[in-house]
Amino acid sequence: ILTVSIRCLLDITKESMKQAGAVFLALLSSASAFVPSVHSVSSAGSALFSSADDKTEVREYFNTEGFSRWNKIYSDTDDVNSVQMDIRNGHDQTIQKILKWIAADGDIDGKSVCDCGCGVGSLAIPLAQMGAKVSASDISDAMSTEAARRAGELGVKADFYTSDLESVSGKYHTVTCVDVAIHYPDDKFKEMVTHLCSLAEDRVLISFAPKTWYYVFLKKIGELFPGPSKTTRAYLHEESIVREALQQAGFEVARDEMTATNFYFSRLLEAKRV
């Protein structure tokens, strides 16, 4: 495993990489991937930050270089490397699992959905196509604008706007937050879960990079091989802590899934209000 990991790292560090959401590039440095140095960033631009300066840095990145990079990853273009393609596939698997759950329930038509950290609309747009009344936000104006453009091209009606996660308000039947938690330390992550639950009347869907001995090991190996550009910290979360935070907010996990590709590791939980 160590030999393979090192070989992968030697190839990977030729690229400047960033993590989106509960995406975890375990073989990279502790900062995770694709972005320049910031104190704490969100996947596709949405998070709770300790200072206004952090928010400014992240907005600037995801409105410029970060937007260009992630817009390519979350599209159909062939202009991506093998690692980016792997992340695209992993993220899409998580999205498809959510859509299958919701389709199986058959109850989303006409219901309100809040997608926090929507990126370019990978989840928000298909939910709107299923009949949901979607309100989707991202800290990056470039991301939310691109999501709105994609929705418009498809004739899909949804409300896309620019906002950090902590500023999102209202009440929604379903709240989703996919591939965002990796940039939250445990205490901030608990605050994030509590806030998401406060927005949800019925259901919360959240993904995160799970803290297991294997992923911790790979993360430590990755720290030995930093990439060519500075990156941000990445946080793994123990599933028991996530479940506890949901329970304390009045929710109980109803379904769970794990998605793992070569460079994408994401635990998905669906929690229902009890």
C-alpha positions as a printed NumPy array, in Angstrom:
array([[  0.   ,   0.   ,   0.   ],
       [  2.799,   2.396,   0.921],
       [  4.632,   1.816,  -2.366],
       [  1.493,   2.302,  -4.418],
       [  0.559,   5.397,  -2.434],
       [  3.972,   6.977,  -2.974],
       [  3.872,   6.246,  -6.698],
       [  0.459,   7.832,  -6.935],
       [  1.64 ,  10.837,  -4.977],
       [  4.619,  11.414,  -7.239],
       [  2.229,  11.584, -10.172],
       [ -0.473,  13.546,  -8.403],
       [  1.793,  16.298,  -7.11 ],
       [  2.478,  17.345, -10.672],
       [ -1.002,  18.853, -10.592],
       [ -2.455,  21.548,  -8.367],
       [ -5.497,  19.95 ,  -6.78 ],
       [ -8.433,  20.846,  -4.568],
       [-11.091,  18.948,  -2.684],
       [-14.757,  19.537,  -3.114],
       [-17.067,  18.868,  -0.406],
       [-17.028,  15.5  ,   1.539],
       [-14.523,  14.636,  -1.201],
       [-11.223,  13.556,   0.233],
       [ -8.025,  13.305,  -1.757],
       [ -6.444,  11.093,   0.859],
       [ -3.096,  10.744,  -0.85 ],
       [ -2.368,  14.456,  -0.922],
       [ -1.116,  16.707,   1.815],
       [ -3.111,  17.373,   4.951],
       [ -4.516,  20.388,   3.14 ],
       [ -6.371,  18.066,   0.789],
       [ -6.002,  19.5  ,  -2.678],
       [ -6.855,  21.845,  -5.491],
       [ -6.758,  25.286,  -3.774],
       [ -4.127,  27.834,  -2.756],
       [ -3.44 ,  28.41 ,   0.895],
       [ -6.364,  29.553,   3.013],
       [ -7.086,  28.939,   6.656],
       [-10.282,  27.002,   6.098],
       [-12.263,  26.541,   2.893],
       [-15.446,  24.874,   1.814],
       [-16.063,  22.256,  -0.855],
       [-17.196,  24.19 ,  -3.886],
       [-17.142,  27.244,  -1.714],
       [-19.506,  26.883,   1.232],
       [-18.539,  26.738,   4.935],
       [-18.565,  28.277,   8.362],
       [-15.449,  30.398,   8.801],
       [-13.724,  31.812,  11.843],
       [-13.184,  35.242,  10.309],
       [-14.304,  37.537,   7.522],
       [-10.792,  37.363,   6.054],
       [-11.165,  33.618,   5.491],
       [-14.433,  34.155,   3.678],
       [-12.874,  36.814,   1.464],
       [ -9.995,  34.549,   0.489],
       [-12.294,  31.663,  -0.35 ],
       [-14.695,  33.829,  -2.336],
       [-11.801,  35.192,  -4.359],
       [-10.413,  31.743,  -5.089],
       [-13.71 ,  30.161,  -6.114],
       [-14.558,  33.152,  -8.23 ],
       [-11.297,  32.821, -10.196],
       [ -8.895,  29.873, -10.472],
       [-10.947,  27.547,  -8.302],
       [-14.057,  28.142, -10.348],
       [-12.269,  27.349, -13.608],
       [-10.858,  24.131, -12.172],
       [-14.025,  22.819, -10.537],
       [-16.279,  23.902, -13.365],
       [-14.268,  21.568, -15.594],
       [-14.374,  18.708, -13.093],
       [-18.132,  18.983, -12.701],
       [-18.889,  19.018, -16.42 ],
       [-18.726,  16.696, -19.41 ],
       [-15.464,  18.051, -20.786],
       [-12.59 ,  15.69 , -21.504],
       [-10.095,  18.379, -20.476],
       [ -9.35 ,  16.793, -17.093],
       [ -6.58 ,  14.559, -15.813],
       [ -7.095,  11.044, -14.464],
       [ -7.336,  12.169, -10.839],
       [ -9.906,  14.83 , -11.654],
       [-11.888,  12.29 , -13.656],
       [-11.826,   9.925, -10.687],
       [-13.145,  12.683,  -8.412],
       [-15.848,  13.512, -10.95 ],
       [-16.935,   9.874, -11.016],
       [-16.9  ,   9.567,  -7.234],
       [-18.886,  12.75 ,  -6.716],
       [-21.394,  11.657,  -9.349],
       [-21.86 ,   8.331,  -7.557],
       [-22.774,  10.203,  -4.373],
       [-25.221,  12.415,  -6.274],
       [-26.834,   9.396,  -7.929],
       [-27.276,   7.658,  -4.581],
       [-29.13 ,  10.67 ,  -3.225],
       [-31.343,  10.869,  -6.301],
       [-32.159,   7.153,  -6.106],
       [-33.153,   7.457,  -2.458],
       [-35.42 ,  10.399,  -3.193],
       [-36.896,   8.772,  -6.292],
       [-37.631,   5.616,  -4.292],
       [-39.507,   7.669,  -1.697],
       [-41.532,   9.325,  -4.444],
       [-42.354,  12.345,  -2.295],
       [-40.166,  15.204,  -3.559],
       [-42.522,  16.672,  -6.182],
       [-43.663,  20.08 ,  -4.951],
       [-41.526,  19.903,  -1.807],
       [-39.007,  22.596,  -0.872],
       [-35.299,  21.732,  -0.965],
       [-32.327,  23.761,   0.265],
       [-28.972,  22.752,  -1.241],
       [-26.097,  24.324,   0.718],
       [-22.788,  24.533,  -1.101],
       [-24.457,  23.781,  -4.431],
       [-21.4  ,  24.335,  -6.622],
       [-22.459,  24.236, -10.262],
       [-25.804,  22.601,  -9.485],
       [-24.879,  18.926,  -9.763],
       [-27.567,  17.964,  -7.238],
       [-29.86 ,  20.988,  -7.261],
       [-30.675,  20.805, -10.972],
       [-31.77 ,  17.145, -11.071],
       [-33.811,  17.673,  -7.891],
       [-35.599,  20.547,  -9.599],
       [-36.17 ,  18.314, -12.622],
       [-37.875,  15.867, -10.261],
       [-40.35 ,  18.573,  -9.287],
       [-38.744,  19.958,  -6.141],
       [-38.839,  23.681,  -5.363],
       [-35.103,  24.224,  -5.07 ],
       [-33.248,  27.011,  -3.306],
       [-29.493,  26.529,  -3.761],
       [-26.593,  28.613,  -2.491],
       [-22.837,  28.798,  -2.756],
       [-20.279,  31.191,  -1.293],
       [-18.895,  31.693,  -4.8  ],
       [-20.872,  33.991,  -7.057],
       [-19.188,  32.362, -10.057],
       [-20.402,  28.932,  -8.931],
       [-23.989,  29.962,  -8.228],
       [-24.113,  31.935, -11.484],
       [-22.851,  28.92 , -13.44 ],
       [-25.427,  26.72 , -11.729],
       [-28.169,  29.142, -12.74 ],
       [-26.827,  29.218, -16.309],
       [-26.848,  25.42 , -16.536],
       [-30.361,  25.275, -15.141],
       [-31.506,  27.894, -17.631],
       [-30.049,  25.96 , -20.557],
       [-32.08 ,  22.954, -19.469],
       [-35.234,  24.952, -18.875],
       [-35.106,  24.122, -15.174],
       [-36.599,  26.498, -12.612],
       [-34.601,  26.861,  -9.396],
       [-33.389,  29.693,  -7.201],
       [-29.589,  30.01 ,  -7.159],
       [-27.939,  32.676,  -5.041],
       [-24.649,  33.563,  -3.372],
       [-24.317,  33.005,   0.37 ],
       [-22.096,  31.354,   2.929],
       [-23.672,  28.428,   4.709],
       [-24.149,  30.138,   8.059],
       [-26.229,  32.89 ,   6.446],
       [-28.736,  30.536,   4.836],
       [-32.13 ,  30.832,   6.501],
       [-35.69 ,  29.613,   6.121],
       [-37.504,  26.309,   6.457],
       [-37.355,  23.515,   3.887],
       [-38.7  ,  20.002,   3.619],
       [-35.26 ,  18.659,   2.694],
       [-31.793,  20.126,   3.261],
       [-28.739,  18.804,   1.427],
       [-25.037,  19.497,   1.942],
       [-22.744,  17.355,  -0.189],
       [-18.939,  17.334,  -0.128],
       [-18.548,  20.378,   2.096],
       [-17.674,  19.008,   5.552],
       [-14.044,  18.117,   4.826],
       [-13.004,  21.692,   5.556],
       [-14.62 ,  21.89 ,   8.982],
       [-12.803,  21.028,  12.208],
       [-14.966,  18.953,  14.539],
       [-16.345,  21.855,  16.57 ],
       [-17.307,  23.882,  13.497],
       [-18.688,  20.768,  11.836],
       [-21.054,  20.206,  14.746],
       [-22.228,  23.807,  14.414],
       [-22.752,  23.22 ,  10.691],
       [-24.843,  20.096,  11.298],
       [-26.93 ,  21.906,  13.895],
       [-27.56 ,  24.783,  11.496],
       [-28.503,  22.475,   8.627],
       [-30.941,  20.648,  10.881],
       [-32.508,  23.943,  11.967],
       [-33.404,  24.573,   8.318],
       [-34.967,  21.149,   7.742],
       [-38.548,  20.226,   8.511],
       [-38.242,  16.581,   7.504],
       [-34.891,  15.415,   6.154],
       [-31.169,  16.248,   6.046],
       [-28.713,  14.66 ,   3.608],
       [-25.054,  15.237,   4.392],
       [-21.76 ,  13.723,   3.25 ],
       [-18.33 ,  13.817,   4.879],
       [-14.906,  12.19 ,   4.704],
       [-14.947,   9.443,   7.353],
       [-12.197,   9.192,   9.95 ],
       [-10.893,   5.629,   9.853],
       [ -7.434,   4.27 ,  10.523],
       [ -6.917,   3.624,   6.797],
       [ -7.832,   7.125,   5.634],
       [ -5.855,   8.677,   8.478],
       [ -2.86 ,   6.598,   7.378],
       [ -3.17 ,   7.709,   3.763],
       [ -3.556,  11.303,   4.881],
       [ -0.338,  11.076,   6.91 ],
       [  1.492,   9.611,   3.927],
       [  0.165,  12.444,   1.79 ],
       [  1.623,  15.002,   4.2  ],
       [  5.091,  13.774,   3.253],
       [  4.528,  14.779,  -0.364],
       [  3.109,  18.31 ,  -0.557],
       [  2.017,  19.492,  -3.983],
       [  3.567,  22.391,  -5.904],
       [  1.044,  24.933,  -4.592],
       [ -0.024,  25.592,  -1.028],
       [ -3.237,  23.945,   0.064],
       [ -5.719,  24.086,   2.903],
       [ -6.31 ,  21.768,   5.825],
       [ -8.625,  18.806,   5.388],
       [-10.647,  17.289,   8.212],
       [-11.915,  13.751,   8.627],
       [-14.883,  13.133,  10.883],
       [-15.815,  10.164,  13.024],
       [-19.191,   8.867,  11.978],
       [-20.276,   8.418,  15.582],
       [-19.764,  12.142,  16.191],
       [-21.789,  13.054,  13.1  ],
       [-24.627,  10.762,  14.145],
       [-24.548,  12.21 ,  17.652],
       [-24.779,  15.769,  16.299],
       [-27.771,  14.787,  14.17 ],
       [-29.43 ,  13.089,  17.119],
       [-28.913,  16.098,  19.369],
       [-30.604,  18.224,  16.708],
       [-33.639,  15.918,  16.745],
       [-32.799,  13.727,  13.76 ],
       [-32.199,  10.004,  13.345],
       [-30.185,   8.393,  10.542],
       [-32.486,   6.448,   8.236],
       [-30.096,   5.471,   5.42 ],
       [-26.373,   5.529,   4.822],
       [-23.957,   4.807,   1.98 ],
       [-20.208,   4.852,   1.372],
       [-18.592,   5.933,  -1.88 ],
       [-14.919,   5.154,  -2.401],
       [-12.917,   5.487,  -5.6  ],
       [ -9.164,   5.907,  -5.898],
       [ -9.214,   9.527,  -4.768],
       [-12.705,  10.152,  -3.483],
       [-13.965,   8.956,  -0.084],
       [-17.373,  10.091,   1.092],
       [-19.81 ,   8.842,   3.71 ],
       [-23.42 ,   9.788,   3.013],
       [-26.104,   9.966,   5.693],
       [-29.806,  10.643,   5.365],
       [-31.388,  11.731,   8.658],
       [-35.093,  12.169,   9.385],
       [-36.641,  14.405,  12.009],
       [-38.062,  12.413,  14.909]])
